[in-house]
Amino acid sequence: MTKQTFTPPCGSGCAAQMELFPAPAPPAASEAPVEFDFDAHDVVIVGDSGGKDSGALVHEVCTQADKAGQLHKVHVLHCDLGTTQRGHLVEWPGALDVARAHAEQYGVPFAVRRNERWGSLWQRIRAHGNWPGFFARYCTAEGKTGPGRDYVDQVGAELNLGRPVRAGYAMGMRAEESPARAKKPEVERHRMSGKGTKRVVTTWLPIHRLTTEQVWEVHRENGIAHHEAYDQGMRRLSCRACPLAHTDDLVRSAQLNPQLFAEYAEAEAEMGQPFKKSITLRAIIERARS
């Protein structure tokens, strides 16, 4: 876990990260950011993966909440994705500690939750028999949305309001990341809401307009902790072996996590399904070795 001294490898690095997606047009300068109504919500849950966007996210939510006199409503939640059969963490070791440091810096409650049915994303992948993908993102739905919904219910029960809890759910999605994310509203009703449910949830994207460089600027100016994987050449901090990641990031991750990738490659062969349509784990490992 590293603090303020890091200078991110932008320029060529950040440009390479965006190869998958054409850069979306930034919001018009005349458009004012959408304001979040703290008074209309009983609690605000901040999803923190331990990545750079999460650090900027926690800062933005807590800063706005404090200014509104409502910092007491903010909770930071880290969704733990568990381990593989051989005990390797699916996410980056230390990501949980970074997320906890974000919450501690702003003095708000911190919680860790995991999918209660599967225990780990690895178990879910093996049971499914295929890898997550752009059109089958069960990793997010079951590894993060599900535990997040359960945590909202828990906090709502603790508040004992006598009515459905009204929760804000802040996430670190940014328009720069993809055309699909660029189109997302900054504030909208979340799908975990619904008629007759125990909750009314509003999705909030406080850093939707920030660029990658602006995210790192927030880190530098406020001494926010970041994961050491960024110092080692990673540009994103999703799962250590994520089928949605850029191939260059997967190659670098394979160099940093050879045992994990070896276990994933064995599973790829057993399942008979390529890790990515464009490249297999065997090929990624070969590139990492070369």
Salt bridges, closest charged atoms under 4 A:
GLU19 OE1 - HIS246 NE2 2.97
GLU31 OE1 - ARG209 NH2 3.70
ASP42 OD1 - ARG163 NH2 2.84
ASP42 OD1 - ARG166 NH2 3.89
ASP48 OD2 - HIS102 ND1 2.76
ASP53 OD1 - ARG174 NE 2.92
ASP80 OD2 - ARG114 NH2 2.57
GLU91 OE1 - HIS78 NE2 3.10
ASP97 OD1 - ARG100 NH1 3.28
GLU142 OE1 - ARG124 NE 2.60
ASP150 OD1 - ARG149 NE 3.76
ASP153 OD2 - LYS198 NZ 3.80
ASP153 OD1 - ARG199 NE 2.71
GLU176 OE1 - ARG174 NH1 3.02
GLU177 OE1 - ARG181 NH1 2.83
GLU177 OE2 - ARG236 NH2 3.13
GLU186 OE2 - ARG209 NE 2.54
GLU213 OE2 - ARG220 NH2 2.46
ASP231 OD1 - HIS226 NE2 3.13
ASP248 OD2 - HIS246 ND1 3.87
ASP248 OD1 - ARG287 NH2 3.31
ASP249 OD1 - ARG235 NE 3.53
GLU263 OE1 - HIS88 ND1 2.84
GLU266 OE1 - ARG86 NH2 2.38
GLU270 OE1 - ARG126 NH2 2.82
